[in-house]
Amino acid sequence: MQIAYTLGLISFLTSLVAGVIGFGGGMLLIAILPVFLSPGLVIPVHGITQLASNSSRVLFSLAHVKWTLLPRFLAGSVAGTLVFGYFLSNIPIRYLPVAIGSYILLTLWSRGFSSLASKYENYYVIGFIQTGLGLVVGSTGPLSLSLLTKKLESKDEIIATSSMFMTISHFAKIPVYSAIATGLSASLGITTAMVTGSILGSFVGTRARLHASNDTVLGIIKILLTLLSLHMISRAVSFPWS
């Protein structure tokens, strides 16, 4: 029970962070979970908790979700789940963080690359990559967030729509990992505590964001995405994934 309460509090705090700036909570959580859970449970439990965090954030921001983008992202996500799920054990992930980090950096800071990429990037492709890779690397929300930051101007629309996208991506993990994860039912108490904490964190974080300056939040998102991308690249190069 002590572990459940501890992880519930951690889920609250990480979900609060994501509620304010739209991302980061899931990456913090997946870095902490291996301390408390067995390797086989980390991604399934993380996926369920993040599903609760993101879906509750959508519910608390329904008026700001760009629903017109849903069909394209959903179609890409279904394809990504089928393709990556089928080849799950054979996908080389060693330098995936380098590719993801480089794409985000170039998208944010290179007008030439951003202009070129805009001719090819779309919500079908982002859905395919984000949801498919999410089965392997755990947290890929910054991919769609970087695209939405270019396409939308309101912080609330960006974060609410990104939360909707990430809800789909995390939902896709459940049928895939429920078939291969062992001990998931035994961790029901921990999962319940984490889900409860994540929903409360979404509520508090969303309320804080709605009262924050649009330009300030967008500036923070851009800076943190940049730092995250640099960290992903440096970590993959210095400590290659096996």
DRENDO-1510 file (C-alpha; in Angstrom, 1 decimal, always signed):
<recs>
REC; n; res; u; v; w
REC; 1; MET; +0.0; +0.0; +0.0 .
REC; 2; GLN; +2.9; +2.4; +0.7 .
REC; 3; ILE; +4.2; +1.9; -2.9 .
REC; 4; ALA; +0.6; +2.5; -4.2 .
REC; 5; TYR; +0.3; +5.8; -2.3 .
REC; 6; THR; +3.8; +6.9; -3.3 .
REC; 7; LEU; +3.1; +6.2; -7.0 .
REC; 8; GLY; -0.3; +7.8; -6.7 .
REC; 9; LEU; +1.4; +11.0; -5.5 .
REC; 10; ILE; +4.1; +10.8; -8.2 .
REC; 11; SER; +1.3; +10.4; -10.8 .
REC; 12; PHE; -0.5; +13.4; -9.4 .
REC; 13; LEU; +2.6; +15.6; -9.7 .
REC; 14; THR; +3.7; +14.4; -13.2 .
REC; 15; SER; +0.1; +14.8; -14.5 .
REC; 16; LEU; +0.0; +18.3; -13.1 .
REC; 17; VAL; +3.1; +19.2; -15.0 .
REC; 18; ALA; +1.6; +17.8; -18.2 .
REC; 19; GLY; -1.7; +19.6; -17.5 .
REC; 20; VAL; +0.1; +23.0; -17.5 .
REC; 21; ILE; +2.6; +22.6; -20.5 .
REC; 22; GLY; +1.1; +19.6; -22.4 .
REC; 23; PHE; +3.9; +17.1; -22.0 .
REC; 24; GLY; +6.8; +16.0; -19.8 .
REC; 25; GLY; +4.7; +14.2; -17.2 .
REC; 26; GLY; +4.7; +10.9; -19.0 .
REC; 27; MET; +8.5; +11.0; -19.6 .
REC; 28; LEU; +9.1; +11.8; -15.9 .
REC; 29; LEU; +6.8; +8.9; -14.9 .
REC; 30; ILE; +8.4; +6.3; -17.1 .
REC; 31; ALA; +11.8; +7.3; -15.8 .
REC; 32; ILE; +10.6; +6.7; -12.2 .
REC; 33; LEU; +8.5; +3.5; -12.6 .
REC; 34; PRO; +11.5; +1.1; -13.0 .
REC; 35; VAL; +12.4; +1.9; -9.4 .
REC; 36; PHE; +9.1; +0.5; -8.1 .
REC; 37; LEU; +7.9; -2.0; -10.8 .
REC; 38; SER; +9.3; -5.0; -12.6 .
REC; 39; PRO; +10.4; -4.3; -16.2 .
REC; 40; GLY; +7.5; -6.2; -17.7 .
REC; 41; LEU; +5.0; -4.0; -16.0 .
REC; 42; VAL; +6.6; -0.6; -16.6 .
REC; 43; ILE; +5.1; +0.2; -20.1 .
REC; 44; PRO; +1.7; -1.4; -19.5 .
REC; 45; VAL; +1.1; +0.4; -16.2 .
REC; 46; HIS; +2.6; +3.6; -17.7 .
REC; 47; GLY; +0.2; +3.3; -20.6 .
REC; 48; ILE; -2.9; +2.9; -18.4 .
REC; 49; THR; -1.9; +5.7; -16.2 .
REC; 50; GLN; -1.1; +8.1; -19.1 .
REC; 51; LEU; -4.4; +7.1; -20.7 .
REC; 52; ALA; -6.2; +8.3; -17.6 .
REC; 53; SER; -4.1; +11.4; -17.4 .
REC; 54; ASN; -4.5; +12.4; -21.1 .
REC; 55; SER; -8.2; +11.5; -21.4 .
REC; 56; SER; -9.1; +13.4; -18.3 .
REC; 57; ARG; -7.2; +16.4; -19.6 .
REC; 58; VAL; -9.3; +16.2; -22.7 .
REC; 59; LEU; -12.5; +16.1; -20.7 .
REC; 60; PHE; -11.4; +19.1; -18.7 .
REC; 61; SER; -10.6; +21.0; -22.0 .
REC; 62; LEU; -13.3; +19.7; -24.3 .
REC; 63; ALA; -14.1; +23.2; -25.8 .
REC; 64; HIS; -10.5; +23.6; -27.0 .
REC; 65; VAL; -10.0; +20.2; -28.8 .
REC; 66; LYS; -9.7; +20.5; -32.6 .
REC; 67; TRP; -11.9; +17.5; -33.4 .
REC; 68; THR; -11.5; +17.9; -37.1 .
REC; 69; LEU; -8.0; +16.5; -36.8 .
REC; 70; LEU; -9.1; +13.3; -35.1 .
REC; 71; PRO; -10.0; +11.1; -38.1 .
REC; 72; ARG; -6.6; +11.6; -39.8 .
REC; 73; PHE; -4.6; +11.0; -36.6 .
REC; 74; LEU; -6.8; +8.0; -35.7 .
REC; 75; ALA; -6.4; +6.4; -39.1 .
REC; 76; GLY; -2.6; +6.7; -38.9 .
REC; 77; SER; -2.6; +5.4; -35.3 .
REC; 78; VAL; -4.5; +2.2; -36.3 .
REC; 79; ALA; -2.0; +1.5; -39.1 .
REC; 80; GLY; +0.9; +2.2; -36.7 .
REC; 81; THR; -0.5; -0.1; -34.1 .
REC; 82; LEU; -0.9; -3.0; -36.5 .
REC; 83; VAL; +2.5; -2.6; -38.2 .
REC; 84; PHE; +4.6; -1.9; -35.1 .
REC; 85; GLY; +2.6; -4.4; -33.0 .
REC; 86; TYR; +3.3; -7.2; -35.4 .
REC; 87; PHE; +7.0; -6.5; -35.6 .
REC; 88; LEU; +7.3; -5.4; -31.9 .
REC; 89; SER; +10.2; -7.8; -31.0 .
REC; 90; ASN; +12.2; -7.0; -34.2 .
REC; 91; ILE; +12.1; -3.2; -34.3 .
REC; 92; PRO; +15.6; -1.7; -33.9 .
REC; 93; ILE; +15.3; +1.2; -31.4 .
REC; 94; ARG; +18.9; +2.0; -30.7 .
REC; 95; TYR; +19.0; +5.3; -32.4 .
REC; 96; LEU; +15.3; +6.2; -32.6 .
REC; 97; PRO; +15.8; +9.0; -30.0 .
REC; 98; VAL; +18.3; +10.6; -32.3 .
REC; 99; ALA; +15.9; +10.6; -35.2 .
REC; 100; ILE; +13.0; +11.9; -33.0 .
REC; 101; GLY; +15.1; +14.6; -31.3 .
REC; 102; SER; +16.6; +15.8; -34.5 .
REC; 103; TYR; +13.2; +16.0; -36.2 .
REC; 104; ILE; +11.8; +18.1; -33.3 .
REC; 105; LEU; +14.8; +20.5; -33.2 .
REC; 106; LEU; +14.7; +21.0; -37.0 .
REC; 107; THR; +11.0; +21.5; -37.0 .
REC; 108; LEU; +11.2; +24.1; -34.2 .
REC; 109; TRP; +14.2; +26.1; -35.3 .
REC; 110; SER; +14.9; +25.6; -39.0 .
REC; 111; ARG; +12.5; +27.5; -41.2 .
REC; 112; GLY; +13.9; +25.7; -44.3 .
REC; 113; PHE; +13.3; +22.3; -42.8 .
REC; 114; SER; +10.0; +23.3; -41.4 .
REC; 115; SER; +8.8; +24.5; -44.8 .
REC; 116; LEU; +10.1; +21.4; -46.5 .
REC; 117; ALA; +8.6; +19.1; -43.9 .
REC; 118; SER; +5.2; +20.8; -44.0 .
REC; 119; LYS; +4.8; +19.5; -47.6 .
REC; 120; TYR; +5.0; +15.9; -46.3 .
REC; 121; GLU; +4.2; +15.9; -42.7 .
REC; 122; ASN; +0.5; +15.3; -41.9 .
REC; 123; TYR; -1.6; +13.9; -39.1 .
REC; 124; TYR; -1.8; +10.5; -40.8 .
REC; 125; VAL; +2.0; +10.2; -40.6 .
REC; 126; ILE; +2.3; +11.6; -37.1 .
REC; 127; GLY; -0.4; +9.2; -35.9 .
REC; 128; PHE; +1.3; +6.3; -37.5 .
REC; 129; ILE; +4.7; +7.1; -36.0 .
REC; 130; GLN; +3.6; +8.4; -32.6 .
REC; 131; THR; +1.3; +5.5; -31.8 .
REC; 132; GLY; +3.5; +2.9; -33.4 .
REC; 133; LEU; +6.7; +4.0; -31.7 .
REC; 134; GLY; +4.8; +4.5; -28.5 .
REC; 135; LEU; +4.5; +0.7; -28.2 .
REC; 136; VAL; +8.3; +0.5; -28.1 .
REC; 137; VAL; +9.7; +3.6; -26.5 .
REC; 138; GLY; +6.9; +4.5; -24.1 .
REC; 139; SER; +6.4; +8.3; -24.5 .
REC; 140; THR; +6.3; +9.9; -28.0 .
REC; 141; GLY; +3.9; +12.8; -27.3 .
REC; 142; PRO; +6.4; +15.5; -28.3 .
REC; 143; LEU; +6.1; +14.4; -32.0 .
REC; 144; SER; +2.5; +15.6; -32.4 .
REC; 145; LEU; +3.0; +18.5; -30.0 .
REC; 146; SER; +5.8; +19.9; -32.2 .
REC; 147; LEU; +3.5; +19.8; -35.2 .
REC; 148; LEU; +0.5; +21.3; -33.4 .
REC; 149; THR; +2.8; +24.1; -32.1 .
REC; 150; LYS; +3.3; +25.1; -35.7 .
REC; 151; LYS; -0.3; +24.7; -36.8 .
REC; 152; LEU; -2.2; +26.2; -33.9 .
REC; 153; GLU; -1.8; +29.5; -32.0 .
REC; 154; SER; -3.8; +28.9; -28.8 .
REC; 155; LYS; -2.0; +27.1; -26.0 .
REC; 156; ASP; -5.3; +25.5; -24.9 .
REC; 157; GLU; -6.0; +24.2; -28.4 .
REC; 158; ILE; -2.5; +22.8; -28.7 .
REC; 159; ILE; -2.5; +21.0; -25.3 .
REC; 160; ALA; -6.1; +19.8; -25.5 .
REC; 161; THR; -5.6; +18.4; -29.0 .
REC; 162; SER; -2.3; +16.9; -28.1 .
REC; 163; SER; -3.9; +15.2; -25.1 .
REC; 164; MET; -6.5; +13.8; -27.4 .
REC; 165; PHE; -3.8; +12.4; -29.7 .
REC; 166; MET; -1.9; +10.9; -26.8 .
REC; 167; THR; -5.1; +9.3; -25.4 .
REC; 168; ILE; -5.4; +7.4; -28.7 .
REC; 169; SER; -1.7; +6.4; -28.6 .
REC; 170; HIS; -1.8; +5.1; -25.0 .
REC; 171; PHE; -5.1; +3.3; -25.6 .
REC; 172; ALA; -3.4; +1.3; -28.4 .
REC; 173; LYS; -0.9; -0.1; -25.9 .
REC; 174; ILE; -3.5; -1.9; -23.8 .
REC; 175; PRO; -4.6; -4.7; -26.1 .
REC; 176; VAL; -1.0; -5.2; -27.3 .
REC; 177; TYR; +0.6; -5.4; -23.8 .
REC; 178; SER; -2.3; -7.1; -22.0 .
REC; 179; ALA; -1.6; -10.1; -24.1 .
REC; 180; ILE; +2.1; -10.3; -23.1 .
REC; 181; ALA; +2.4; -8.6; -19.7 .
REC; 182; THR; +2.4; -10.8; -16.6 .
REC; 183; GLY; +1.3; -9.7; -13.2 .
REC; 184; LEU; -0.8; -6.8; -14.4 .
REC; 185; SER; -3.9; -7.9; -12.5 .
REC; 186; ALA; -1.8; -8.3; -9.3 .
REC; 187; SER; -0.8; -4.6; -9.5 .
REC; 188; LEU; -4.5; -3.4; -9.6 .
REC; 189; GLY; -4.1; -1.5; -6.4 .
REC; 190; ILE; -1.0; +0.4; -7.6 .
REC; 191; THR; -2.7; +1.1; -11.0 .
REC; 192; THR; -5.8; +2.4; -9.3 .
REC; 193; ALA; -3.9; +4.8; -7.1 .
REC; 194; MET; -1.9; +6.0; -10.1 .
REC; 195; VAL; -5.0; +6.5; -12.2 .
REC; 196; THR; -6.7; +8.5; -9.4 .
REC; 197; GLY; -3.6; +10.6; -8.9 .
REC; 198; SER; -3.2; +11.3; -12.6 .
REC; 199; ILE; -6.8; +12.5; -12.9 .
REC; 200; LEU; -6.5; +14.8; -10.0 .
REC; 201; GLY; -3.2; +16.2; -11.4 .
REC; 202; SER; -4.9; +16.8; -14.8 .
REC; 203; PHE; -7.7; +18.8; -13.1 .
REC; 204; VAL; -5.3; +21.0; -11.1 .
REC; 205; GLY; -2.9; +21.4; -14.0 .
REC; 206; THR; -5.6; +22.3; -16.5 .
REC; 207; ARG; -7.1; +25.0; -14.1 .
REC; 208; ALA; -3.6; +26.5; -13.7 .
REC; 209; ARG; -3.0; +26.5; -17.5 .
REC; 210; LEU; -6.3; +28.2; -18.3 .
REC; 211; HIS; -5.2; +31.2; -16.2 .
REC; 212; ALA; -1.7; +31.4; -17.6 .
REC; 213; SER; -0.5; +33.7; -20.4 .
REC; 214; ASN; -0.7; +32.1; -23.9 .
REC; 215; ASP; +2.7; +33.5; -25.0 .
REC; 216; THR; +4.4; +32.3; -21.8 .
REC; 217; VAL; +3.1; +28.8; -22.0 .
REC; 218; LEU; +4.0; +28.5; -25.7 .
REC; 219; GLY; +7.5; +29.8; -25.0 .
REC; 220; ILE; +8.0; +27.3; -22.2 .
REC; 221; ILE; +6.8; +24.5; -24.5 .
REC; 222; LYS; +9.2; +25.4; -27.2 .
REC; 223; ILE; +12.2; +25.7; -24.8 .
REC; 224; LEU; +11.4; +22.4; -23.0 .
REC; 225; LEU; +10.9; +20.6; -26.3 .
REC; 226; THR; +14.3; +21.8; -27.4 .
REC; 227; LEU; +16.0; +20.7; -24.1 .
REC; 228; LEU; +14.2; +17.4; -24.3 .
REC; 229; SER; +15.4; +16.8; -27.9 .
REC; 230; LEU; +19.0; +17.6; -27.0 .
REC; 231; HIS; +18.8; +15.3; -24.1 .
REC; 232; MET; +17.4; +12.4; -26.2 .
REC; 233; ILE; +20.1; +12.8; -28.8 .
REC; 234; SER; +23.0; +13.1; -26.3 .
REC; 235; ARG; +21.7; +10.1; -24.2 .
REC; 236; ALA; +21.3; +7.9; -27.3 .
REC; 237; VAL; +24.8; +8.8; -28.6 .
REC; 238; SER; +26.5; +8.5; -25.2 .
REC; 239; PHE; +24.6; +5.5; -24.0 .
REC; 240; PRO; +23.2; +3.6; -27.0 .
REC; 241; TRP; +20.1; +1.7; -26.4 .
REC; 242; SER; +20.4; -2.1; -26.7 .
</recs>
